[in-house]
Amino acid sequence: MNLRERLRIVVAMWIFIGLIGGPFTLLVAAAAFTAFGPFAPHSTASVRAQFAPGEEVKVRGEDAVGLRPGEFMILTRPATVDPSAVTCEWKSRVYSTGEQESGTLEPVAVEGVEPVVTDTRSGVEYRPAMTTAGGSGWLGIDYVTCRGTGVETFAITEDKGMSSATRTSAGVVAVVFGLLITGMGFGALKLTQHWRRQPAVPAPYPHGHPGPYGHGPGPYSHNGQR
């Protein structure tokens, strides 16, 4: 296989990628901008632990509720509780210096999650009350205590919601990438059309190789006579 044939194979692959993958990437961008499909608000949650109002729950370290590093979300039960009536305080672990930091969780509204979510394990419905995303943050928070009017049970889970800013960023990246590979696909297609329009290269000796006993013009014809 010569270099020209390999180049044609590569160009054919780019045509397929550009004309199939490009429009698909643009569909992903449309889904991100409209919060559709995989970008739609989540309707389920995986509850890590439940705790009563006023009870302190350990979210980090040994014997904690098992949250992975990252933002987390506070849920309330029943699902009719007003999230604005919920307040939560946090504490850090006791450092080697003997100090322990504390504060109030900033009540940041949850994004990318339905107003009522269902626990994937128990089927119980909860209302998302607040998240650490964009607020006080989760670094340094080892203990949490929550209270709220009408709350029977609190729950805590990892915050896997997607904010509108994140969806917009993902949509912009998908648009740029989709347009790029689509343009490369059309460019490769145009290149193949250019190759097809090129005239065939004529043979250097259309009547045969010249020579003493060739089939073309020369000192001798094919029968060896002048």
C-alpha positions, 0 to 999 in steps of 0.5 A, a space after each residue: 500500500 503506497 502513500 497515496 492509498 494510505 492518505 485516501 483511507 485517512 481522508 475517508 475516516 475523517 469524512 465519516 468522523 466529521 459527517 457523523 460525529 460532528 452533528 452528534 456533538 452538536 446534538 449534545 450541545 443542544 441537550 446541554 443548553 436545554 437541560 435535556 437528556 443526560 443534562 436534565 435535572 436529577 430525580 434520584 439521590 443515593 442517601 448516605 446517612 439520615 440524622 435527626 434535627 439537632 443531631 451531629 453527624 460526622 461527614 469526614 474521617 474515620 467512622 463517617 457517613 462515607 461521603 467521597 471528597 467533594 460537595 455534598 447536599 442536605 435533604 429533608 423529610 417530609 418532602 413538603 418542608 420549606 428549604 428556607 426554614 433549614 439551617 445547618 452548622 458545621 465543625 472541623 476536626 480538632 487539629 493538632 494545635 487543639 483548635 476546632 473551626 466552626 461556622 454556618 453552612 451558607 444556604 445555597 440553592 440546589 441546581 440540576 436536581 428536581 424539587 423532590 428526589 427519591 432515594 435509590 435504595 429506600 424509595 423515600 422522597 426527600 426535598 433538597 434543602 441546600 448544597 455546599 457547592 458555591 457556598 461555604 465549600 466542603 473543605 474543612 467540614 467534618 461535622 454537620 448539625 441541621 435544624 428546620 421547622 417541620 423536618 422529621 429527618 435530615 439526610 445527606 448525600 453527595 451533590 451530583 447536580 449540574 449547575 446552569 453555568 456548568 451546562 452552558 460551559 459544556 454546551 459551548 465546548 461541544 459546539 466548538 468541537 462539533 463545528 470543528 470536526 464537521 468542518 474537517 469532514 466537509 474539507 476531507 469530502 471536498 478533497 476527495 471530489 478534487 481528486 476525482 476531477 483531476 484528469 488521469 495521468 497519460 502513460 508515458 508511451 501510449 503505443 508501447 515502449 520504444 526500442 529495437 523490438 517494441 510495439 511503438 515507434 522506434 528504429 525497429 517495428 515489432 517484427 524486427 524490420 525497419 
